[in-house]
Amino acid sequence: MIKAIANLLTEGESVVLDARIHWIVFVMPAIYGFVALLVGVVFHWLVGLIILFLAIYPIYNAIIHYWMTHLVLTDKKVLYRNGFLSRDWVQTRYERIENAHLEEPIVGRFLGYSTIRIGGVGMGRVAVPYVRDGDEFTKTLEKQLEQNRNR
């Protein structure tokens, strides 16, 4: 857990689960880089260099998404952080959450990633793609919501 999230916790609040992003975000940028190298070797080095230059943005985007996205469950709320230069923070108390939806593609079932959508009162829907072990996150969230309702 990063220090900035620890600063958002209230006194007596503890982290239950810190969900991170799956390594699958690096697959497409790696394919772009491989195609650039292949074009540079087979056709012309300048064309391969141009394609490699165009692949820098997806590589940068994947690195930022992997390292800077956090989906944290505490015993009182859900915290979502995304971004590097321009950051988005979403904090939602359990009383405001209406539903949590898990989308798991076929490849995601085998590799262990999914998209989590959390909907709540006054916040719309927050979608977090490529969450590692998303089913564990939604189960823990449902358990926390149930405990919160029983208080």
Secondary structure, 3 states (H helix, E strand, C coil): CCHHHHHHCCCCCCEEEEECECHHHHHHHHHHHHHHHHHHHHCCHHHHHHHHHHCHHHHHHHHHHHHHCEEEEECCEEEEEECCCCCEEEEEEHHHEEEEEEECCHHHHHHCEEEEEEEECCCEEEEEEEEECHHHHHHHHHHHHHHHHCC
